Amino acid sequence: MIFFKLFLKVNQDGSQLSKRAVGETMQASSTQLRCAMSHAKLPLLMSLLALMVALPIAAATQNPTMKGSDTASDHAPAPKPLIGMWTLVRCDNVYPDGRRVALYGPDPEGMWLIDAQGDYMMQIVRAKRMPFAANDKSKGTPDEYRAASMDYNAHYGHVGGDAMVMRSHILQASFPNWDGKSGTSSYTINGDLLTYTVGKPSSGAAEGVHGEVVWRHVHS
């Protein structure tokens, strides 16, 4: 009986010791785990920070509308004499021998709007155009499609420059070859008339033709 009591006491003491040992071991393991997680989080946080810095830089490189790219928003405002509304007087192709061709027929119509920041919209159109017989844009004949293309010109973008030279950047144009193009041209203002030349017009450039366009300032 005495031996049994001693054995029971020793066994109970051992169980309590084992429990304490297990508890201490679990506490130590938990501390080590938290430390390991803290160390593991540091590279993760550094990676996330690097990603946050890299994403705007990559976006600026890929997105041409963001600051730092050569777009309309980065150009200087338009010269004051250009600001306002203009209506078309004429739009001619001039050949090397001096011959002139009214590119959009007699008395073409057009409007050119330029704001103080230099953002502009321009439309030029033949006064009398051929309608589509089918009354459906998707069912035109080859002649109708050709006339629709040749008798209309529109684009928008940014214009700047100084008192003698106009610098333009086209964002989108009805003639897709002009999309994203930039160029310079000299211009003159005589009273309400503004005249400028187009070095390579949308048609006839291969024959050495240059364009001459005249606009009239509309006063509000």
Secondary structure, DSSP 8 states (H G I E B T S, - for coil): -HHHHHHHHHHHHHHHHHHHHHHHHHHHHHHHHHHHHHHHHHHHHHHHHHHHHHHHHHHHHH-TTSTTSSSGGGS----GGG-EEEEEEEEEEE-TTS-EEETT-SS-EEEEEE-TT-EEEEEEE-SS----TTS-GGG--HHHHHHHHHTEEEEEEEEEE-SSEEEEEEEEESSGGGTT-EEEEEEEEETTEEEEEESS-SSSGGGT-EEEEEEEEE--
